[in-house]
Amino acid sequence: MSYLSNADIEQVILPSSRDLGGFSVRRALPSAMRQMVGPFIFLDSFGPVRFGAGEGIDTRPHPHIGLSTLTYLLEGELLHRDSESYVQSISPGEVNLMVAGSGIVHSERTPEHIRKDGGKLAGLQSWIALPKQSEETTPRFQHLSVNELPTVSGEGINMKLLAGTLHGRRAPTTTFSDLFSADIQLQAGARYRIDGEHIERAIFVVDGAIEITGQDGTHGPDRLIVFKPGAEIVVKARQPSRFLAFGGEPLPEKRFIRWNFVATDQDRIRHAANLWRERQFPGVPGDDEFIPLPDNFN
């Protein structure tokens, strides 16, 4: 669901929600009213969920092309494995960035030491469409620890830059186009300015309640607020709040998205689907389960 707001706000999008066996996933992008913000074509938030002993998340091996995935946890731990032989756990405050490029397969599961006694999980995952000239780049993986990510603190603000550039700072995360992604936490009454250095900008409210200075209304959790280009935006926290700010320069070509594939050419997606159907993608060492194409994929 999406509705238009006023002045400097272009859209407010209410994510669709689905229950994956007690695990809540909310998808803000793509939506019926908007496909992308800058190069970001997908945004899921998941949890918080608590698992009992012997339970956990099992995202079985599945393929991607034409994008990068950026995973950021708020609580818990996940174990990433992929067909390039990378094995990496991720904890809150860290970034896992996977560049699919010409094709990669990966899984995400609850680590055994967490599954044994039970635990909790919450986080965000973005898909970033690659520029046309980089769609077939070599697959790779990058893990960034908490200490590797630029931060800004003071005046009730804690900002961590997850990818791209913002306010003169650059994250070491591998990127292929103009973009930014930042985890921002505000104390009650604090204000944070998002200027017009990037063409398209949005925030996704994770927790608390915020307002946009000069605009009507208060926005709570699970709201994606998309701003008009060029506007200087000031976010004020009505109570302790947290949001993901992201965006960048829009890519010039239309993007097609089918299942886990993103491309500028539908034939490329069909080719990837055929390869997956025939099990011609590389496997994930240590994780050999297989997910068939969705029934409606043709």
Secondary structure as UniProt FT lines:
FT   STRAND          2..3
FT   TURN            7..8
FT   STRAND          9..13
FT   STRAND          16..19
FT   STRAND          24..29
FT   TURN            38..39
FT   STRAND          40..51
FT   TURN            53..54
FT   STRAND          58..65
FT   STRAND          67..75
FT   STRAND          78..82
FT   TURN            83..84
FT   STRAND          87..90
FT   TURN            92..93
FT   STRAND          95..99
FT   TURN            101..102
FT   STRAND          104..109
FT   HELIX           112..117
FT   STRAND          119..129
FT   HELIX           132..134
FT   TURN            135..136
FT   STRAND          140..144
FT   HELIX           146..148
FT   STRAND          151..154
FT   TURN            155..156
FT   STRAND          157..166
FT   TURN            167..168
FT   STRAND          169..170
FT   STRAND          179..186
FT   TURN            188..189
FT   STRAND          191..194
FT   TURN            196..197
FT   STRAND          200..207
FT   STRAND          210..212
FT   TURN            213..214
FT   STRAND          224..227
FT   TURN            229..230
FT   STRAND          233..237
FT   STRAND          241..248
FT   STRAND          256..258
FT   TURN            259..260
FT   STRAND          261..263
FT   HELIX           266..277
FT   TURN            278..279
FT   TURN            285..286
FT   TURN            295..296
//
